């Protein structure tokens, strides 16, 4: 038996994600290449590691026995490599941050600029991914911090609130540069509403509040990303409700934003870390910079 680190990392990716296509994308190899690595590993071990169906991939009993061993081996290897790298360049640090696309493109550039000016010795790496992959990257140790609206902590992860945003109405604008206003939830009556998919946790919060005024509708037109939603509003396809963390993105479009009142509905924005991970000075400093910057980005 001569397992390679590539095989072990491929095994961990598939075990973590439960899907060969998405695991291959995360590993930056083809699905065929990933499948070959797993088949070679199974051949060397003389057993199947995964049960494959058209809908999902799950570990076999043998795969479950192997998983903690491979995790330990890869973690030990990564730890030693990191220590050697730190000894070779002690003054240089890298902070890996995973966040959803809108956070990555419209919130973090300003935070990164402020942080880099104060901490030039820290190299920042940003991974933009959907919420589920952000959690998976932090859990796997591929990212030091995850950022987003996590309504409950996944197993093995800790979440810490670093900011709070309110829900707002986004409508097509009649003029450029309109300031942020306010509007009651009742003002949504009669509007053609569009939103995120019903399963999205943010949309679930929105739907609960819309239900209070008789507007809950799981069949409304839905789009996967806030950027698409804002563009559809700008084009006149409807009105959307979203957190004020999207204000920076909204200002790049011809849309009007109004914080919704009666009631104000707030949503916590969280920092996600792997439970038991040592918090470095760079992580603490970045979190402080983020917490200071977020209030200004939400109004």
N, C-alpha and C positions, 0 to 999 in steps of 0.2 A: 504494500500500500504506500502510495506516494502522493498524498493530497497536496495540491498547490494552494497558495494564498488566493489566487484568482477563483479557484473552485469554491473555497470556503466563503469568500466574500459574495460570490454568486448565490450560494446556498442561503446565506443570511438575508440577502436582498429579497429573494423569493419568499422565504419564511416570514419576513417582516411585512411585505406588501400583499402577498397572497395572489399575485397576478404576474404571469411571465412577461407580458407586454410592458406593463408599467415598471416592473423591476429592471427590464432591459434598458428602458429609457433612463432610469435613475443611474444605472451603471455605465451608461454611454456606450453600450454595445448593441448589436443586433439581437433580436429575439432568438434567431437561429443559433447565434454564438452562445447565448446564455443557456439555451437548451442543451447544447453540446457539453458545456461545462458540467451541468447537472447530471446528464447521462453518464459522462465519464466518471464522475464521483460515485454515482450509484453502482456502476460496473465494478469499480475498485472495492467498494464496500460490500458488494454482493447482496444488496437489498434496495428496495424502493424507498426514497426519502419523501416523496410527495404523492398524494392522491390527486389526480387531475380530472376535472369535469369541464364541461363547456362553460360553466359559470364561475367556478372558483378552483383554487389550488390550496390544499391543506396538507399539513405534515402527517405522515404516517407515524405509528408508534416508534419505529426506528428513527425517523426524523426528529421526533420530540426528544428522544434520548440523546441524539447527537447535538441538538441545538445548543444547550448550555456549554458543552465542551468547545464547540467551534467559536461561540461568542467569547469565551474566556481566552482562547488562543489568539483570536484576532484582536481582542482588546489589549492583551499583553503585548502583542507585536506593535500595535499602534502606540501604546504608552511608551514603550522603549524607543520607538522611532521619534516620538515627540520629545522625549527627554534628550536624546542625542542631538536633535535639531536645536533644542533650547540651549544646550551647552555650546553648540557651534555659533550661535547668534543670540546670546542671552538678552540683548537689549531689544530684540525684535519680537513682537507678539502678534498673533492673529486672532481675530474675533469673528466667528462664523455665525451669521444671523439668517434665519429663515422666516419669511413673511409672505402673506398673500399678495397677489399682483398689485392691487390698488395701494396697499400700504407701501409696497416696495417702490412704486413709481411716483407716488404723490406725497407721501409723508416722510419717508426715510432719507431722500436726498438732502433735505434741509438739516435733518438730525445728523447725518453723516458729515456734512460740511462743518457743522459746529463742533462735533466730537473730534474730527481730524485736526482742526485748528488747535484744540487744547491738548490732544494726545497724538502727536505726529509719529510716535514710536509704535503705535498699534495699527496693524494692517486689518482693514475691514473686508470681509467677504460676504456677499449677499446672495441668498438663494430665494428666488420667488417661486412659490408653489401654492397649490390649494391647501385649505385648512387641514385636511387629513394628512397630506404629505408633510406639512410643517410639523405636526405632532410626531410623525414617524421618523423624521430626520433628527429631531431632538432626542427621541427615545433611543435611536441607534447610535447616538454620539456623533452624528454627521454635522450637527449644528449645535453651537453653544447656547443660543437663545432662539426661541420662537416667539413671534409677535402676532396677535390677532384677537378675535372675539371667541374665546374658548368658554363655552357655557358650563362645561364641567371638565375637571382634570382627568386625563386618561391615566390608566394604571402606570405607575412608575414615574409620573411626571408631577412637578409642582407648578402651580400658576400663581402669579402675583399681580394684582391690579396696578397699572402704571398710569392710567388715565381713564376718563369717562366722557362719553359722547352722548348727545341726545338725538332722537329721531327728528327728521325734518322732511318737509314736502319739497319735491323738485318738480317744477313746471316749466313749460316753454316760456321764454322771456319775450317781452315786447320791446325791450331796449337793452343796450349793452351796459354792463357794469352795475346792475341793480344790486343794492345792498341786501344783506341777509335780513329778513323780516320775521314776523311771527304769524301764526294762523292756528285757529282751533282745529281739532281733529274733525269736527263737524263740517269744516270747509271742504273736506274730501268727498262729501256726498254729491253725487251728480257727475263726478270726474271719472274718466276712463283710466282705471288703475292698471299699471303693469308692475312687475316685481321680479324677484329672484325665484328660483324653483321652490316649490312648497316644502321640500325637505331641508332647505338651507336653514340653519339655526337662527340666523338674523331674521329671515322671512317669517319664521314661526312666531317670533316676538311681535313682529309687525302685524301678522294676521290675528293674533290674540287681541291686539288693541283695535284693529279694524272690526273684529267681531263685536266689540262693545258698542259700536255704532251701526251694526247691521250690515257691514260691508265685507265680511270674510268671504273669500271666494277662491277655492283651491284651483279653479280652472282659468284664472286670469292669465294673460300672456306672460311668459317667464323667460328670463335671460340669465345665463350663468355668471356673468361678471358685471360689476358696478359700472365699469367703463362703457360697456355695451348699453346698459340701462340708461345711463346719462345721455348717450348719443341718440337713443330712441326717443327720449323726452325732447331733446333739442329738435328732432325731426318732426315732432308733433304727433307721435304715436300714443301718447298718454302721459299720465302723472305717476311719479314714483315716490315711495317713502324709503329713506335710507338714513344711516347715522351721519352725524355732522363730520365724521372723519373723512367723508367724501367731498368736503367743501373745496379743498384745493383742486380736485379734479373738476368739480362743477364750474369753477371760475375760468376754466379753459374752454367752456362751452357757453352758448347763448341760452342759459337757463336761469330761472329764478328760484331762490332757496328761501324757505320759511321754516323756522323751528316750530314744531307742533306743540300746542298748549292744550290744557284742560283735558288730560293731564300732560305734564312733561314726562317723557319716558326716556330714562337714561340707560346706557349700556356700558359695562366695564370693558376696558381694553387691557389685555393681559400680557405679561411676560411669562414665557414657558421655559422651564429648565428641567433637566433630568434629575430625578430624586437621588440625593447622595453625592452629586457632583460638587467638587470644590468650586466655590465662586471666586474667580480671579478678580484682581483689582480692575482689569479692563472691563469685565462684565459689570461690576458695580458702577464704574464711571459712566459706562454707556447707558445703563438704566437710569442714572441720575440725569444725564443729558436728555434722554427721551422724556422723562417725567416733566422736566422743565419746559420742553418744547411743545408737548401735546396741547396744552390749553390754548396757545396762540394759534394752533392749526385747526382748532375746532370752532372758530368764530370769525 
